[in-house]
Amino acid sequence: MGFAQSGATKVRVVLEQFTGAWGGFCPDSEVIMEDIISQYPDYVIGISIHESDGMEFNSGISSEFDVTGYPSGMVDRKEFSGEYGEVVYRDSWEAYVEERLSRYTPAEVDLTLTYNSTTRTITGTVTAEFIDSANGDMRFVMEVIEDNVIWTGSDYDQVNFSNDSIGHPYEGAGNPIIGYKHRHVLRANLPGTYGNFGVIPTAVKAGSTYSESFTYVIPDDYNENEISVVGFLALSNPIPGKREILNADQKQLDRASSSFNEISFIGSLSISPNPASDFIQLSNLNKIGYFTICNILGSKVIDGNISNYEKINVRDLTNGLYFLKFDDGTTLKFIKE
């Protein structure tokens, strides 16, 4: 697949699949979704909405979009030409994702997160910056995703009709697959299937910026180290064919979740050299702490523990702007060239 994005905004596509541990063809739909994501890791956001199993998510999404078959899915919650409703079968996902990747959208969407590891509370702010004028009932939504959910038992072991399919990735994996790794499991949809009316005017001028914040407390039985958050801007309408996701962003809940709060700084923390080619070095860091380095898309490229004056090898990074983040919220920018 190939695509060329138009306009000044970065366009991301939301691929939601309806699935269940009891569905024998659901492992096949998972393979299709993962293949699409692997082709466009910075542009396609995968979400798995479970039904009638241990990860079931009762939020009204299935009823809102009249889901009757599993596995099935939606691409940006849009009704495509020739389809009846937004829900389509897995053999159509790739073509519709490619179509949406090349679309025009009037808004850039950005998601920022803070996390209180003591209370396990996420605060997410979804922001839309409009590069063009727009009209309609536009709303913000924040979703919480847990990856790599691995439990055993009838609510989690995955029925697998591909067990005897020669050459399939799940050939010989068992039927059911015990301890199946469930990916991109939807855990929360705030404030509902579609967001709050009135945050964004129905007529927006180019250059306008709007945002909305949401909070969510992670239950104790969810793995905070596997949590990511999705924020999107949706065009809301009760009529199929007149609603869609306009743009989205996804951020991983970083290791601030893991109570590395002992890190502290003396004086002014700085990076040198900056710009850097082979390594970066920190000054004025007086305790060991956890760090991550993210690219401009928010994807983590390096992480680990760092001590005073330790060098970080950045030789293998592509040239560009990077953000070095610590668990107390401190963030430094540097350029790799």
GIFENFEN-V661618 format. One line per field, one symbol per residue. ss: DSSP state (A for helix, B for strand, O for the rest). phi: phi as a letter, one per 30 degrees, with the letter a starting at -180 (. if undefined). psi: psi as a letter, one per 40 degrees, with the letter a starting at -180 (. if undefined). Layout:
ss: ???
phi: ???
psi: ???
//
This chain:
ss: OOOOOOOOOOOOBBBBBBBOOOOOOAAAAAAAAAAAAAAOOOOBBBBBBBOOOOOBOOOOAAAAOOOOOOOBBBBOOOOOOOOOOOOBOAAAAAAAAAAAAOOOOOBBBBBBBBBBOOOOBBBBBBBBBBOOOBBOOBBBBBBBBBOOBOOOOOOOOBOOOOOOOOOOOOOOOOOOBOOOOBOOBBBBBBOOOOOOOOOOOOBBOOOOBBBBBBBBBOOOOOOAAABBBBBBBBBOOOOOOOOBBBBBBBBBOOAAAAOOOOOOBBBBBBBBOOOBOOBBBBBBBOOOBBBBBBBOOOOBBBBBBBOOOOBBBOOOOOOBBBBBBBOOOOBBBBBBO
phi: .babdciccdccccccccbaddddcddddddddddddddbdcbcccbcccbhbdcebcbjdddechdbbbdaabchhcdceiccjddbdddceddddddddcdcbdbccbccbbbcddchccccccbccdcbdabkdcbcbbbcccchdbbbjddbdcdbdcecddidecdidjbdddidcdchddcabcdlebdddjdcddbccejdbbabcbbacdedccdddccbbcbbccdcadcejcbaddaabbbddddedchcdddbbcicdbcbdadbccabbcciccbdadbbcbdddiddcbalcbceiddcdceddddlcbbcbcddjdbbcbccb
psi: iiihiiaeihhihhhhihiidehdeddddddddddddddgdeehhhhhhihfaeehhgeeddddefheihiaiihffihiheigidhiideedddddddddeiiieihhihiiihhddefhhhhhhhhhheiiiiighiiihihhhifhhiiidedhhhgeedehheideheeigihhfihhifhhdihheadiahiedhiehhiheihiiiiiihhhideihdeehihhhihihhhehieeiihdiiihihhaeeefffeehiihahhihiihiiddiihiifheiiiiiihiaeeehhdiiaiiiheiihhedeiiiahihhiieeehhiiihh.
//
